[in-house]
Amino acid sequence: MPNSIFFSLLISIIDVALIFYFLVIIFNVRINKLLSAVYIVLLQAVFNTAVNVFLGYANFLGFVIMYVTAGIIFYLYFKKNILKLYFFIIVGLMLNFVMEIISIGLIVAIFRISPSILTESNVYRIIGIVISKSLFLIVVKYLISKLDILRHVEKKQFYLFLSLLFFNILIIFVAFSVLVKTGSFSFTSFIKFTGVIIGVIVFSALVFWSIRKILIQSQKEMLWEMKEKEYKNQLVYTKSIEEMFDTMKAQKHDFNNYISTIYGLIYLDKIAEAKEYLKSLAERVSWNSRIIDINHPIIAALINVKMERALRDNIDMEIDVNIPKELPYDLIDLTVVLGNLLDNAIEACLKKEENERYIFANIYIKETNFIIKIVNSKLADVFVCNENKERYTTKEDSTNHGYGLFNIKQVVKKYEGSIKIQDLENEFSVKIALPIQYNYEYTPIKAN
C-alpha cells in the first residue's frame, strides 16, 4: 500500500509538472520563480494523490475537485484570466489522455499483453508512462509552441470549445468507469473504448467546425449589414451635399437678380426703396448664415434645404438648434424624423394665407433626451392628427404621403422614445423625445 501511494504520488508529480509546462508554453511566460513553481506542482500533486486515495481512481467527482483546485492554484502563479486557465488545463488533460491511449495501444500491440496488466504497478506500466509523457512533452515543445493557440482563441469560440471539452471529458469518464467496473479490461474492450473516445472527439470536432462556420457566416452577414448601413449613410451625406449645392446655385442665380435690382433702383435714384430692399435682403442672408453654423452636419444640411424652401414659399420659419456635433442615432433615422416633420409643417402652411404661415422648430438636448419640437400653422378645418389612422394625411396623394407620421412613430419606437401630438385648430404641434444611449458620452447642452 505505501509503495502504491508513493508510485501514485510520483505519477501525479509528473502529470502536474507537464500541465504546468503546457500552461507556460500556452501563455508564453518565463519561469522566474522556480522555487514557487516547484511548490505549486508538489502541492497540487499531493492533493491529487489524496483525492485518488480517498475517492478512488477514475472517479468523476474526484476529477472535478482536482480540476477546480488546479485552476485556483495555477492562478496564484500565472495571474491570468481564470476562465482561460481552466480552459487550457482541460486541453492539457485531454492531450495527456490521448497520449496515454496511444502509449497503451503501442504496448499492447508490441508486447501482445492484455490492457488490464497496465493498471498494475509493473514494468509495462512504467514503459507506458515513459512513452506517454515523452510524447506529451514532444508535442507541446515542438508543435503547440509553434501554433500560438492563445492568439487564435476568440471569445465566442472559446466558450463553445470549453463546453465541448467538458462534454468529451464526461463521456470518456463514463466509458472508462464502466470499463473498470465490469472488470473485463481485455484487448477487445480496449479497442471498443478507444473507438468510443475517437468517435466522441470526431463528433465534437464536427460540431465545433459546424458552429464555427455558422459564427463566421453570421459575422460576415453582420459586416455586410454594417457596410450596407454605412453606404446608406453615405447616400444621405451625398444627397444633403447635393441639395446644399443646388441651394447655393439657386442663391447665386438670385444674387445676380438682387444686384440687378439694386443697380436699377440706384440708377433711377430711388434710394429709399433701395435701402428697404437691402434691409429685406440682409435679413434673408443673415437667416441662411445662422443655419450653416449648426454643429451637426446632417441636421444643418437638412434644415438649410427646408428653410430655403420655406423662404421661397413665404413661410415665416424660426429655428433654434442647440445640440452637440455627434448624436447616438442612425443618420437615416434622423433624416426620416426631421425631414418628415418639416415637410408636413411646410405642406400644412401652404394651405394658409401668406401672412399666416409660420413654423417654429426647436431642437436641443434636455437632461438625457434629444428633443425635437415643431409648431406650425394650419387650416382650422383640416385635422392632421387622427388617433384611429396612423397614416392619416391631408395631401391629395394619400397613398404616398400617408406614411410620414407612421415612419416617424416607427423611429421613435425603435429608440424607445416618446411622441406628443397636439392639434389646436389653427396650429399643429409635435414634440419628440429620444433617450440618449447610456454608453454615449456627451456634454449636456440646455436650450435657451
Sequence and secondary structure as in RCSB ss.txt:
>XXXX:A:sequence
MPNSIFFSLLISIIDVALIFYFLVIIFNVRINKLLSAVYIVLLQAVFNTAVNVFLGYANFLGFVIMYVTAGIIFY
LYFKKNILKLYFFIIVGLMLNFVMEIISIGLIVAIFRISPSILTESNVYRIIGIVISKSLFLIVVKYLISKLDIL
RHVEKKQFYLFLSLLFFNILIIFVAFSVLVKTGSFSFTSFIKFTGVIIGVIVFSALVFWSIRKILIQSQKEMLWE
MKEKEYKNQLVYTKSIEEMFDTMKAQKHDFNNYISTIYGLIYLDKIAEAKEYLKSLAERVSWNSRIIDINHPIIA
ALINVKMERALRDNIDMEIDVNIPKELPYDLIDLTVVLGNLLDNAIEACLKKEENERYIFANIYIKETNFIIKIV
NSKLADVFVCNENKERYTTKEDSTNHGYGLFNIKQVVKKYEGSIKIQDLENEFSVKIALPIQYNYEYTPIKAN
>XXXX:A:secstr
 HHHHHHHHHHHHHHHHHHHHHHHHHHT     HHHHHHHHHHHHHHHHHHHHHH TT HHHHHHHHHHHHHHHH
HHH   HHHHHHHHHHHHHHHHHHHHHHHHHHHHHH   GGGGGSSSHHHHHHHHHHHHHHHHHIIIIIHHH HH
HH  HHHHHHHHHHHHHHHHHHHHHHHHHHHH    HHHHHHHHHHHHHHHHHHHHHHHHHHHHHHHHHHHHHHH
HHHHHHHHHHHHHHHHHHHHHHHHHHHHHHHHHHHHHHHHHHTT HHHHHHHHHHHHHHHHHHHHHHT SSHHHH
HHHHHHHHHHHHTT EEEEEEE  S  SS HHHHHHHHHHHHHHHHHHHTTS GGG EEEEEEEEETTEEEEEEE
EE  TT     TT TT   SS HHHHTTHHHHHHHHHHHTT EEEEEEETTEEEEEEEEE  TT         
